[in-house]
Amino acid sequence: MPIWTTDLAILGMVYLLSRTKMTVLLSILPQHSATSSSLILSTLIYNGYLGCSPLFPNIAISLRTLAAYRQAHRTCPRFTIQAQCKMLCHLHDMPYRPYLRSQFSAAYDAFLEIVYCVDVLLKQALKHDTPNWRLLNACPACTYKLVDESPLQFAWFATIDGNNSLKRWASSSPNSLPRDDSRRPRSDYWIGRDAVDKFKDEVRSRTPYDQALDKNDKVDDWEDVHDDQEVPGEAVFHCTARWRNAGPEQRKKMFSVFDESGIFIAACRHRFVLVACDMIRSGELVKYPLAIMDHLMAVYGQNGSCAYDIGCAFSKTLSTSSLGPRADALALRMMVGAFHGHAHNRKCQLDWHPMYISGTGHTEGEGCEHIFSSSNELARSTRHASPFHRHQSIEEHFNFWDADKYAALSNFLFNHYREAIHVIQTLQAELSVIKRELDLDDTDFVKFYNEEKLYLDRLKEPPIRDRLCIRYVEVLDDLDSCRDEWNTARSAANNALTTVGVGDFAEICAALTTARIRVDAAYAKLQNAEALVAHMEIQLRIEERWVIGGPKYIQFKEEATLGKYCTALNELERLVVMRLFELSKLSLSGTGRYKLRQQIGKALQRRSEAIHNAINRYNTQAAALNPPRPKLSWKDIAEYSFLGEFDLLRHSCTDIRELDWTKPAHREATTKYFKLLCAREEVSRLNVEVRRLRTFVHDEEMETNKVITDLQLSYPLLASELQRQWRSRSATNMFHIFRLNQIENLPSYSGMRGIGYADADIIRQEEHAEDMENMASSLDSVVD
């Protein structure tokens, strides 16, 4: 790594000179000899080149080439420095040499450092250098609050998640040179390791088995660890079993060959990146989301909502952590993302899915997935990079990502507004027909939701004794079957010689041997069954053996049959989930068009013989129940919108089969009702966000033009650079105004029009008024 001893501020000034093509004033350069490295580098930069070394460079790269690579890497993160160097070699008809990559990398690092220094000067001039300024102004639609806007139930939305694509190979790996680099990240995207490690002891090991695992830090255990000592609880619903990041901390080990095993980020509702931290030699440990939430709560304050794919489990962790009292005081609401919520059980969906949380609108809570789909392209260039270069690549990507999201922000609002209006019009028409045909009203839908939630809350697993009694009934059935088999074997042995010809000694021996083996095997099974029954009777303290067909036997026989039914249902659910995930990899799941869903269902039906067999087994067990459960067909499985529907099948009993909320038509109507509520909430939020963005564009233009005017007198070079950057920003803002006008011209637009007043404007006006009052008081005192 070259050490740039030259003052980068001077290079930044010359860089501004080169962009404005003004006459060089040698008085601003250090007074050294003609061979001074500062003068050489400054001269190169003014003429549009940057040396590849800080002292007496022999090779220089044009600033246009470096800027072009920066933009190429922005649009195609997989385009690495090596590919850029090879392209330049082909253009100049020269063979590629590996050292060229190092030279280009050194020049590119210096170029980005100079650009960063210029950006620091611009932020100081614009007064954007206050603590947390980027977080407080990252997304105008989220954070640029106005004085007279309608109140929102949630003041801010965030989504958090981890990703292990941006792993970095350890510097101390065998057969590799250490990559020592003392440089640190430039931006405030990152939460440092020290801030993260404050929460490393928030989750304690739960069992001696987990504590033993916790002591073994060198175990490369990326696969799930099965805890044989787990004791079944009384709650029926378990979401954590479906998610690796919700399991015990010991299950989240990462291969020791990586120093950083990924990143954990937070994004806003409009997919702007807020903060990030590195995951160090581990998976998604609890300390990462806790550190992220600590930072978000400190900056954004009250009435926030945060989506996480395991928000149901993390909410309990957050409440029991050191952040719990603050989260309660700030009324923080956790939820599960809409996409991940489909894989949670039904009870969890009713509590944590955004469709059932008032005030969320159409916020899907999956913004991190969009970011990861783009940042995954950086994996090739960061896997073997130094810590600094990895952070530099990720920072550049995040900066460009946020710039792209700002450019598309008005499109986001426009598309969401049209979608919400379309959903409202469609669902209102459908619900009006449904309510008329089924004789329902809006209060019935809320009642159905509450009744289902109450029913699922009351469900408990049977006590341990009842489970043992169920097992005892199964053992009695096995004993009866073994006794029948033994009697059959004895009867067959007594008649073994009746079918053998007289005088055929070999056939007689074979028949007797077969009969003896069958009797011995049947007797051995009978003895084992007798021993197991006796053992169960000792555990249950049963003095007199239950009679097959007796009252107790019949009671728990029905429970045993229900257990077999649940086993068949679990197998069917597992196969369906596997097929859904396979289709999601092909970007086919979650489609909304009916014909396309039918085509996918037919293709899946042809390939899924295993699911057909599971359906048959399920129907067999369902028919064995008293009364029998309804049979399932392939069409029923294909139309399930949530995996939580399996939970209703698993736990439904005879006493709810006729309840209104269990009827398919009522359930579908209830879902439509809550979707309608979300669409209306989305319109209310978009009305506020549209006016926020319009006001932000107006205020930014006024403030930037004022700063440019002031800088033209005090710092012309910086004014010219700010004016150049503002041209691009102004073009984006003009497009925003065009889109916002389109939104306000929609027939169904219901928000306020025009420009509002930001909270910051009111604060400045109050400060100005206070200054005027102080001045008036001082004048009065002078007069007196």
Secondary structure, 3 states (H helix, E strand, C coil): CCCCCCCHHHHHHHHHHHHHCCCCCHHHCCCCCCCCHHHHHHHHHHCCEEECCCCCCCCEEEHHHHHHHHHHHHHCCCCCHHHHHHHHHHHCCCCCCHHHHHHHHHHHHHHHHHHHHHHHHHHHHHCCCCCCHHHHHCCHHHHCCECCCCCCCCCEEEEEEEECCCCEECCCCCCCCCCCCCCCCCCCCECCHHHHHCCCCCCCCCCHHHHHHHHCCCCCCCCCCCCCCCCCCCECCCCHHHCHHHCCHHHHECCCCEEEEEEEEEEECCCCEEEEEEEECECCCCHHHHHHHHHHHHHHCCCEEEECCCHHHHHHHHHHCCCHHHHHHCCCEEECCHHHHCCCCHHHHHHHCHHHCCCCCCCCCCHHHHHHHHHHHHHHHHCCCCHHHHHHHHHHHHHHHHHHHHHCHHHHHHHHHHHHHHHHHHHHHHHHHHHHHHCCCHHHHHHHHHHHHHHHHHCECCCHHHHHHHHHHHHHHHHHHHHHHHHHHHHHHHCHHHHCCCCCHHHHHHHHHHHHHHHHHHHHHHHHHHHHHHHHHHHHCCCCCCCCCCHHHHHHHHHHHHHHHHHHHHHHHHHHHHHHHHHHHCCCCCCCCHHHHHHHHHHHHHHCHHHHHHHHHHHHHHHHCCCCCCCCCHHHHHCCCCCCHHHHHHHCCHHHCCCHHHCHHHHHHHHHHHHHHHHHHHHHHHHHHHHHHHHHHHHHHHHHHHHHHHHHHHCHHHHHHHHHHHHHHHHHHHHHHHHHHHHHCCCCCCCCCCCCCEHHHHHHHHHHHHHHHHHHHHHHHHHC
